Amino acid sequence: MNIFRKCYCRTFQAAFRLALPLLPYRRPQLVSGISRLPDILRQHHCTRALIVTDATITRLQLTLPLEQALAKHDISFVFYDKTVANPTTVNVEEARKLYLRHACDAIIGFGGGSSIDCAKAMGARIAKPHQSLKKMKGILKIRRRLPLLIALPTTAGTGSEATLAAVITDSGSRHKYPINDFSLIPDYAVLDPHFTVSLPPLLTATTGMDALTHAIEAYIGHSTTRDTRRAAIKAVRLIFTSLEDAFRDGSNIRARRRMLIASYYAGCAFTKSYVGYVHAIAHSLGGEYGIPHGLANSILLPFVLEAYGTSVHEKLRQLAIAAGLADRHTPRKEAARRFIDAIHEMKARFGIGNTIPELQKKDIKKLAHYADKEANPLYPVPVLMNARELELLYCQFIETPPCPSAVSHYHKKKRGAL
């Protein structure tokens, strides 16, 4: 990246960091179970809720306890269950029309991050009916209060129940982009581990590593605060002590509860401190090929950390200490290496590979352009990369890398002593 663009990016990020104490960040009110939801809805004078979910959730009847609780208190509800793994603008518009047709006055996002993001984006369209989602892309384009928004996560990873972001895929161009606004932070988040016990092992692993990615990228960036560092460290510690237990035994309620808490803490961290190139690349892959976000993050994470080189050694040492992989006497280079190696080993135990079969060489230039546009200047990454440098990162994940010399050059330049 040339010096002028670097200066622009860092100046933008510094200004945003200075503004952090003045911005209206908030956390959703936490609810431990669905039994409280009827009272919450009545408290807000809501009589009919749109439940945004996906077909798998309804097929497994996971919403049945919620339906019973609402029906018992004479609160009507309508389902939208067509949300796909990377929610699209079509999903959002279908849900919006259903909300209006049935005169709903509350929104419940029930499911993984896709359902919750779809619920958020639909709420934004309700709040601003004359503005397209594309025009809401970026930061603070909504600035209006949404209908009552309740998030009920059934995966422990996305942290969408705590964040100001919704990530949507344009149905026409397949471009995936984030919408960021304080009004998208849910009013309530229901953290009930019983809704996560049916999550298959691989999905448990990839969503858990999604939360790990949130915590790490928030921690190593340049816009951290004392609160976000503390939340990120809590999340890392919980994930390293609980994710494998949840993966091995899905009915382990203690591990499931700890992973929900970790996901929440990680969400609180990155909603203020933002993420980095792992997410920018993962979003482009999800938009183009429909790759689940958690899986993409899982594959990318250790390689992007390696690409940052010595710039992240000290912060990775601190995370290694939190994860029980090092102590305060461990040299930073060694501790950083242990931390990255532990992520590689975790992936191997979970059966997560290092390549992306769908990735095509012909798409890399376009994907890198999207990632560059998303990340720069917004994401306060440890090392700035332009589209060309990001292209070299993508090359690592093709099953038969088409540009080994470029990858070699990239590592020689960027990985430093790792």
Disulfide bonds with the S-S distance in Angstrom:
Cys395-Cys403 2.17
